[in-house]
């Protein structure tokens, strides 16, 4: 812990919505402090919710930045890119980077988000699928998918469905292999599911029932003169497309917190003030499970408004506050009056 006359060092792991909002709030509330953000990204904070716009002509990474590069210097926020955190020692309040550098902190916010989940049975076909979680990956898909081409989406979480909507709008064909992860993270009842699937069809998405087909048996390279990818189902049917993309939801990125001394279930467990079992360590965003007194359980909250609110709240509580988290957006998936599917998770300001 910093001596009384020494500025505190606030460390943030993750430069997404939660981490960046937290850093901005920390600077407002503790103007004399040191603030350091560690991120795996090679780029400063950019809006990942905007990535489908690479199909609408936005292909310069600078157009996606939320803050100009000068922002960090002007606000005295040290942004360390391409840095992987190896582990955290909560007792000593030290964070170790993979290249063996140790960094001391007074408070730590874990806002490392989540990585795309891939079912184990598809892991052997990883190299034949295109990811869409970063600007580089988005541009890779844009280059591989020919104009008017055919994209095959697997799973169909809300990130994937947002991309599907953009692809259809811009003249591409989209087939969605549906399954238990379709509409994740929304909880959809058996009664709602066929109605929501019908809305996707009205949006122009071709649906393939992956469960009825017995699941995916293989993903293969297409034969010469055929589309680049072939998805083979266990019932013997197949589906061909120019790209195959998995969208099965997210898994919290918490591996580096193992052994840190804080409680972990699927994500980092935090109280309503976003504090872990270590008073100096907080968590915000897709990486944490927040205790709900009303539901008497830990739960995840998704959507950029919720994530941004968590980042701001965590920063306030790291600097002397003790406020509880309150959801900042509706989580309901609905059918709009024009018949199209609408999710609040698609709204970004």
Rosetta blueprint (number, residue, H / E / L):
1 X L
2 X L
3 X L
4 X L
5 X L
6 X L
7 X L
8 X L
9 X E
10 X E
11 X E
12 X E
13 X E
14 X L
15 X L
16 X L
17 X H
18 X H
19 X H
20 X H
21 X H
22 X H
23 X H
24 X H
25 X H
26 X H
27 X H
28 X H
29 X H
30 X L
31 X L
32 X L
33 X L
34 X E
35 X E
36 X E
37 X E
38 X E
39 X L
40 X L
41 X L
42 X L
43 X L
44 X L
45 X L
46 X E
47 X L
48 X H
49 X H
50 X H
51 X H
52 X H
53 X H
54 X H
55 X H
56 X H
57 X L
58 X L
59 X L
60 X L
61 X H
62 X H
63 X H
64 X H
65 X E
66 X L
67 X L
68 X L
69 X L
70 X H
71 X H
72 X H
73 X H
74 X H
75 X L
76 X L
77 X E
78 X E
79 X E
80 X E
81 X L
82 X L
83 X L
84 X L
85 X E
86 X E
87 X E
88 X E
89 X E
90 X L
91 X L
92 X L
93 X L
94 X E
95 X E
96 X E
97 X E
98 X L
99 X L
100 X L
101 X L
102 X E
103 X E
104 X E
105 X L
106 X L
107 X E
108 X E
109 X E
110 X E
111 X L
112 X L
113 X L
114 X E
115 X E
116 X E
117 X L
118 X L
119 X L
120 X H
121 X H
122 X H
123 X H
124 X H
125 X H
126 X H
127 X H
128 X H
129 X L
130 X L
131 X L
132 X L
133 X L
134 X L
135 X H
136 X H
137 X H
138 X H
139 X H
140 X H
141 X H
142 X H
143 X H
144 X H
145 X L
146 X L
147 X L
148 X L
149 X L
150 X E
151 X E
152 X E
153 X E
154 X E
155 X E
156 X L
157 X L
158 X H
159 X H
160 X H
161 X H
162 X H
163 X H
164 X H
165 X H
166 X H
167 X H
168 X H
169 X H
170 X L
171 X L
172 X L
173 X E
174 X E
175 X E
176 X E
177 X E
178 X E
179 X L
180 X L
181 X L
182 X L
183 X L
184 X L
185 X L
186 X L
187 X L
188 X L
189 X L
190 X H
191 X H
192 X H
193 X H
194 X H
195 X H
196 X H
197 X H
198 X H
199 X H
200 X H
201 X H
202 X H
203 X L
204 X L
205 X L
206 X E
207 X E
208 X E
209 X E
210 X L
211 X L
212 X L
213 X L
214 X L
215 X L
216 X E
217 X E
218 X E
219 X E
220 X E
221 X E
222 X L
223 X L
224 X L
225 X L
226 X L
227 X L
228 X L
229 X E
230 X E
231 X E
232 X E
233 X E
234 X L
235 X L
236 X L
237 X L
238 X E
239 X E
240 X E
241 X E
242 X L
243 X E
244 X E
245 X E
246 X E
247 X L
248 X L
249 X L
250 X E
251 X E
252 X E
253 X L
254 X L
255 X H
256 X H
257 X H
258 X L
259 X L
260 X L
261 X L
262 X L
263 X L
264 X E
265 X L
266 X L
267 X L
268 X E
269 X E
270 X E
271 X L
272 X L
273 X L
274 X L
275 X E
276 X L
277 X L
278 X L
279 X L
280 X L
281 X E
282 X E
283 X E
284 X L
285 X L
286 X L
287 X L
288 X E
289 X E
290 X E
291 X E
292 X E
293 X L
294 X L
295 X L
296 X L
297 X E
298 X E
299 X E
300 X L
301 X L
302 X L
303 X L
304 X H
305 X H
306 X H
307 X H
308 X H
309 X H
310 X H
311 X H
312 X H
313 X H
314 X H
315 X H
316 X H
317 X H
318 X H
319 X L
320 X L
321 X L
322 X L
323 X L
324 X L
325 X L
326 X L
327 X L
328 X L
329 X L
330 X L
331 X L
332 X L
333 X E
334 X E
335 X E
336 X L
337 X L
338 X L
339 X L
340 X L
341 X E
342 X E
343 X E
344 X H
345 X H
346 X H
347 X L
348 X L
349 X L
